[in-house]
């Protein structure tokens, strides 16, 4: 019964990450409730999974460290505030051992996303994209940013099995 609860709680992470990614694509915003929900669910999932106190503390340290990095990136206008909060919330769940996979996956996905948006925003493709729905028009707008929540979500999902919760996902 506990294993089922842990699995259900852990699966909230990718579900909320996908929600954040879709919101970022469509509106260029990530609602605060997503990061807050991830923050609130983490201790419940950690206790249900029986994570040792040291691992829980390390995960909180990772989350705080990534929040500091995200805030710095926000201050430099390299990232949005929602991206900074989502990065920290994902890091909280993933912990130290999953960081190499997470950060590399976020960087690679972000690069691919940037290339896709450069193509979409090119003079050859943009006129066709402008025929689509409003959210596609925004993505095709060269003055808009990059919905980096997508890269964070993909990276976190790719690193989840390396996290302390990875065992809950192995059937």
C-alpha positions in Angstrom: 0.0 0.0 0.0 2.8 2.4 0.9 4.6 1.6 -2.4 1.5 2.6 -4.3 1.3 5.8 -2.4 4.9 6.6 -3.0 4.5 5.9 -6.7 1.4 8.1 -6.9 3.2 10.9 -5.2 6.3 10.6 -7.4 4.2 10.6 -10.5 2.9 14.0 -9.4 6.3 15.4 -10.4 6.2 14.6 -14.1 2.5 15.5 -14.2 3.1 18.9 -12.8 6.2 19.4 -14.9 4.2 18.7 -18.1 1.6 21.1 -16.9 4.3 23.8 -16.4 5.8 23.1 -19.8 2.4 23.4 -21.6 1.6 26.6 -19.7 5.0 28.0 -20.6 4.5 27.2 -24.3 1.0 28.6 -24.5 1.3 31.7 -22.2 5.0 32.2 -21.5 4.3 31.9 -17.8 4.6 29.1 -15.3 1.9 29.5 -12.5 3.3 29.8 -9.0 0.9 27.0 -7.8 3.0 24.4 -9.7 6.2 25.1 -7.8 4.4 25.5 -4.5 2.6 22.2 -5.0 5.9 20.5 -5.7 7.4 22.1 -2.6 4.4 20.9 -0.5 4.4 17.4 -1.9 8.1 16.7 -1.5 8.2 16.2 2.3 5.1 13.9 2.1 6.7 11.8 -0.7 10.1 11.8 1.1 8.6 10.5 4.3 6.4 8.0 2.6 9.4 6.7 0.6 11.4 6.4 3.9 14.2 8.7 2.6 16.9 9.2 5.3 17.0 12.7 6.9 20.4 13.3 5.4 19.1 12.7 1.9 16.1 15.0 2.6 18.4 17.7 3.8 20.7 17.3 0.8 17.7 17.6 -1.5 16.6 20.8 0.2 20.1 22.1 -0.2 20.0 21.3 -3.9 16.7 23.1 -4.2 18.0 26.2 -2.4 21.2 26.2 -4.5 19.2 26.0 -7.7 16.9 28.7 -6.5 19.9 31.0 -5.9 21.2 30.2 -9.5 17.7 30.8 -10.9 17.3 34.1 -9.1 20.7 35.2 -10.4 19.7 34.2 -13.9 16.4 36.1 -13.4 18.3 39.2 -12.2 20.4 39.1 -15.3 17.3 38.6 -17.5 18.5 35.3 -18.7 15.5 33.4 -17.3 12.0 34.1 -16.1 10.9 34.0 -12.5 8.7 30.9 -13.2 11.7 29.2 -14.7 13.8 29.9 -11.6 11.1 28.5 -9.3 10.5 25.4 -11.4 14.2 24.7 -11.6 14.5 24.8 -7.8 11.3 22.7 -7.3 12.6 20.1 -9.7 16.0 20.1 -8.0 14.4 19.6 -4.6 12.8 16.3 -5.9 15.8 15.1 -7.9 18.6 15.6 -5.4 22.4 15.7 -5.8 22.9 12.3 -7.5 20.5 13.2 -10.4 22.1 16.7 -11.0 24.5 15.8 -13.7 21.7 14.1 -15.8 19.3 16.9 -15.0 21.5 19.8 -15.9 22.9 18.2 -19.0 19.4 17.2 -20.1 18.1 20.7 -19.5 21.0 22.3 -21.4 20.6 19.9 -24.4 16.8 20.3 -24.5 17.1 24.0 -24.1 19.6 24.1 -27.1 17.3 22.0 -29.2 14.3 24.2 -28.2 16.2 27.3 -29.1 17.1 25.9 -32.6 13.5 25.0 -33.1 12.4 28.5 -32.2 15.0 30.1 -34.4 13.6 28.0 -37.3 10.0 28.9 -36.4 11.0 32.6 -36.2 12.9 32.6 -39.5 11.7 34.7 -42.4 10.9 31.5 -44.3 8.7 29.8 -41.7 7.3 32.7 -39.7 4.6 33.7 -42.2 3.2 30.1 -42.2 3.4 30.0 -38.4 1.4 33.3 -38.2 -1.5 31.4 -39.7 -1.8 29.2 -36.6 -3.4 29.8 -33.3 -2.4 32.8 -31.1 0.0 30.8 -29.0 1.9 29.7 -32.1 2.1 33.4 -33.2 3.7 34.2 -29.9 6.2 31.4 -30.3 7.0 32.7 -33.8 7.5 36.2 -32.5 11.2 37.1 -32.5 10.7 39.6 -29.7 9.5 36.8 -27.3 11.7 34.8 -25.1 12.2 31.1 -24.9 9.7 29.0 -22.9 12.5 27.3 -20.9 10.1 25.6 -18.6 9.9 23.0 -21.4 13.6 22.2 -21.1 13.4 22.1 -17.3 10.5 19.7 -17.5 12.1 17.4 -20.0 15.4 17.4 -18.1 13.7 16.6 -14.8 11.7 13.7 -16.3 14.9 12.3 -17.8 16.7 12.5 -14.5 13.9 11.2 -12.3 15.1 7.6 -12.3 18.5 8.8 -10.9 16.8 10.6 -8.0 16.1 9.1 -4.6 12.6 8.4 -5.8 13.8 6.4 -8.8 13.2 3.0 -7.1 9.5 3.9 -6.8 9.3 4.0 -10.6 10.8 0.6 -11.1 8.2 -2.1 -11.4 
